[in-house]
Amino acid sequence: MIKDIGVLKGRFLVFGGPYSNLQATEAVLKQAKQCNIPESNIICTGDITAYCGQPEDTAQRMYQSSIHIIQGNCDESLANDSEDCDCGFDENTACEVFADRWYNFSRQETSPAMKEWMGTLPFRIEFIFGGKKVHVLHGSHEEINEFIFASTSDDYVLSQINKTGADIIIGGHNGMHFTSVMGNKVWHNAGVIGMPANDGTPRTWYSIIEEKEGQIIFTHHALDYDHDAAAQSMIANGLKEYAQTIQTGLWPSLDVLPEVERHQTGIKRAEESFSIAL
């Protein structure tokens, strides 16, 4: 199901992976308000309830908003009451073992009403921005749970973009923000607000995309929020592995990361901007 939202103008804010992190969700919405960005110009790339300790409250906050939201694999799994999150983790890896705990917690704590609502969310969003066709998806063109990273080959990324017929892809899923500019094509991942980017800081990430001086500018922004409160809610619910991640900014397992991204572990990331001509 693809939702066409027409034309967006000015600038818009993108974030992924609220991940049951209510404190980060409230913080990014507050940030949007401070930037005078209305909720109608905010996009979430999915995975509303996942790793953290307040799935129902986070889902309710998203439901009550006017944000454009697509289904992530976690949302799809919860809507279908599946046995696992379908995150794409390899069998018997640490990520898969940890996922059993947090997914089962989210499955138990997310209400039937919120699960039903997640099942109504579109899998894709399309719109026009600055005369460019933008396509929002969670993983890749083929799979909702495929990992596309900054180190993924340009040829493969371009093939994915071309299959959608878009100029710009806004993706999610992997928890790591990046922008790859390939000529007049862009793959942009705003990152997630619910978990740090494995850079040794508790900050999480969102982006603002704007038209300015004949360009479309993609800027990655760090989000500071009450990570201690988020971690405490996780510890109280037995989600200790990722509670430590919330506090240290380091992932408990690097199973899903390609070699390039593994070598960036613990290196503090800077806010960056990228651009293409209109």
C-alpha positions in Angstrom: 0.0 0.0 0.0 1.5 3.3 -1.2 0.1 6.6 0.1 0.5 9.7 -2.1 0.6 12.8 0.0 0.9 15.2 -2.9 3.4 18.1 -2.7 5.4 19.1 0.4 6.8 22.7 0.5 9.4 24.5 2.6 11.1 22.0 4.8 10.2 18.8 6.6 11.6 16.7 9.4 12.2 12.9 9.2 12.9 10.4 11.9 12.8 6.6 12.2 12.5 4.1 15.0 10.7 5.6 18.0 11.3 2.1 19.3 9.1 2.5 22.4 11.3 5.4 23.6 8.7 7.8 24.7 11.2 10.4 26.0 12.9 10.6 22.6 9.6 10.7 20.8 8.4 13.7 22.9 11.8 15.4 22.4 11.8 15.2 18.6 8.3 16.5 18.4 9.2 19.3 20.6 12.2 20.0 18.4 10.0 20.1 15.3 7.7 22.6 17.1 10.7 24.8 18.0 11.7 24.8 14.3 8.2 25.8 13.3 7.7 22.5 11.4 4.1 21.4 11.5 3.2 17.7 12.1 1.9 17.6 8.5 5.5 18.1 7.5 7.0 15.3 9.7 7.7 11.8 8.4 8.4 8.6 10.4 10.0 5.7 8.7 8.5 3.1 11.0 9.2 0.7 13.9 7.1 2.5 16.5 7.4 0.0 19.2 10.5 -2.1 19.7 13.6 -2.1 22.0 12.6 0.3 24.7 10.3 0.3 27.8 7.1 2.2 26.9 5.5 0.7 23.8 1.9 1.5 24.5 2.6 5.1 25.5 4.8 5.7 22.5 2.3 4.1 20.1 -0.5 6.3 21.6 1.6 9.4 21.2 2.2 8.6 17.5 -1.4 7.7 16.9 -2.6 11.0 18.4 -0.3 13.0 16.1 -0.7 14.1 12.5 2.6 12.7 11.4 3.0 10.7 8.2 4.0 7.2 9.3 4.9 4.1 7.3 4.9 0.5 8.7 8.3 -0.9 9.7 8.9 -4.6 10.1 8.2 -4.4 13.8 4.8 -2.6 13.2 3.9 -5.2 10.6 4.8 -8.1 12.9 2.8 -6.7 15.9 -0.2 -6.0 13.7 -0.1 -9.6 12.6 0.6 -10.8 16.1 3.6 -12.7 14.7 6.0 -14.7 16.8 9.0 -12.6 16.0 10.0 -9.1 14.9 11.1 -10.1 11.4 14.1 -7.8 11.7 16.3 -9.8 9.4 18.8 -10.8 12.1 20.7 -14.0 11.3 19.7 -17.1 13.3 21.4 -17.6 16.6 23.2 -14.2 16.7 23.1 -12.0 19.7 20.7 -9.6 18.0 18.2 -12.4 17.5 18.5 -13.6 21.1 18.1 -10.1 22.5 15.1 -9.5 20.1 13.2 -12.3 21.6 13.1 -10.4 24.9 12.2 -6.9 23.7 9.8 -8.1 21.0 7.9 -10.3 23.3 7.7 -7.4 25.8 6.3 -5.1 23.1 3.9 -7.8 21.9 2.5 -8.2 25.4 2.4 -4.5 26.3 1.0 -3.0 23.0 -2.8 -2.9 23.1 -4.9 -4.6 20.4 -6.2 -1.2 19.4 -2.7 0.0 18.7 -1.7 -3.2 16.9 -4.8 -2.8 14.7 -3.9 0.8 13.9 -0.3 -0.2 13.0 -1.8 -2.6 10.5 -3.5 0.3 8.7 -0.3 2.3 8.1 1.0 2.4 4.6 4.1 0.5 3.6 5.3 3.4 1.4 4.7 7.1 1.0 5.3 9.2 -2.1 5.3 12.9 -2.7 6.9 15.7 -4.7 9.4 18.0 -3.1 11.3 20.7 -5.0 10.1 19.1 -8.2 11.7 15.8 -7.2 9.8 12.6 -6.7 10.4 11.3 -3.2 9.7 7.7 -2.1 9.6 6.7 1.6 10.2 3.0 2.5 11.5 1.1 5.5 14.1 -1.4 4.3 14.6 -1.7 0.5 12.4 -1.8 -2.6 12.3 -5.6 -2.4 12.2 -6.3 1.4 10.8 -4.4 4.4 13.7 -5.8 6.5 16.7 -5.4 4.2 19.6 -3.5 5.6 20.9 -0.7 3.4 24.0 1.0 4.9 26.2 3.9 3.9 28.8 1.3 2.8 26.3 -0.5 0.5 27.6 -0.3 -3.1 26.3 2.6 -5.1 25.4 0.3 -8.0 23.1 -1.7 -5.8 21.6 1.4 -4.1 21.0 3.0 -7.5 19.2 -0.1 -8.7 16.9 0.1 -5.7 16.2 3.8 -6.4 15.5 3.2 -10.1 13.0 0.4 -9.4 10.9 2.9 -7.5 11.0 5.5 -10.2 11.9 8.1 -7.6 14.7 10.7 -7.5 15.1 10.5 -3.7 14.6 7.5 -1.4 14.0 8.1 2.3 14.7 4.8 4.1 15.0 3.4 7.6 15.5 0.1 9.4 19.2 -0.1 10.0 19.5 2.4 12.9 22.4 4.3 11.2 21.9 7.7 9.6 23.5 8.5 6.3 23.0 10.3 3.0 24.4 8.9 -0.3 24.4 11.3 -3.2 24.9 9.6 -6.6 24.6 12.2 -9.3 21.0 13.5 -9.2 19.8 10.5 -7.1 19.8 10.3 -3.3 19.3 7.6 -0.7 18.7 9.3 2.7 18.4 7.6 6.0 17.5 10.0 8.9 18.5 7.4 11.5 16.4 6.6 14.5 15.4 8.5 17.6 14.9 5.4 19.9 18.5 4.2 20.0 22.0 5.8 19.6 24.0 5.4 16.5 26.7 3.2 18.1 29.0 6.3 18.3 29.6 6.2 22.0 27.2 9.0 22.8 23.5 8.7 24.1 22.4 11.1 21.3 19.9 9.9 18.7 19.3 11.2 15.2 16.7 12.9 12.9 17.0 15.0 9.8 15.6 18.2 8.3 15.2 18.4 4.5 14.7 21.8 2.9 14.6 23.8 -0.3 17.1 26.6 -0.2 19.0 28.6 -2.9 18.2 26.3 -5.7 19.1 23.2 -3.8 17.6 20.4 -1.7 19.6 20.2 1.5 19.6 17.1 3.8 20.9 17.9 7.3 21.5 15.2 10.0 20.8 16.5 13.5 21.6 14.9 16.9 18.8 14.7 19.4 19.5 15.2 23.1 16.8 13.9 25.4 16.2 12.4 28.8 18.0 9.1 28.1 18.4 8.2 31.8 14.6 8.1 32.2 14.3 5.9 29.1 17.0 3.6 30.4 15.3 3.3 33.8 12.0 2.3 32.2 13.8 -0.4 30.3 15.7 -1.7 33.3 12.4 -1.9 35.3 11.0 -4.1 32.5 14.0 -6.4 32.2 15.4 -5.0 29.0 18.9 -4.5 30.4 21.0 -5.1 27.2 19.6 -2.2 25.3 19.2 0.0 28.5 23.0 0.0 28.6 23.0 1.0 25.0 20.7 4.0 25.7 23.2 5.2 28.4 26.6 4.4 26.7 25.7 4.9 23.0 27.3 1.5 22.1 25.3 -1.4 20.6 25.4 -4.7 22.6 26.1 -6.6 19.3 27.5 -5.6 15.9 26.1 -8.7 14.2 24.2 -6.7 11.5 26.9 -4.2 10.7 29.1 -4.4 7.6 32.9 -4.1 8.2 33.0 -0.4 7.5 30.3 0.5 10.0 31.8 -1.9 12.6 35.1 0.1 12.5 33.2 3.3 13.3 32.0 2.0 16.6 32.5 4.5 19.4 33.5 7.3 17.1 31.4 10.4 17.8 29.5 11.5 14.7 29.1 15.1 13.6 26.1 16.8 12.3 26.4 16.9 8.5 24.6 18.4 5.5 24.4 17.1 1.9 22.7 18.7 -1.1 21.5 18.3 -4.7 20.5 20.9 -7.2 16.9 21.5 -8.0 
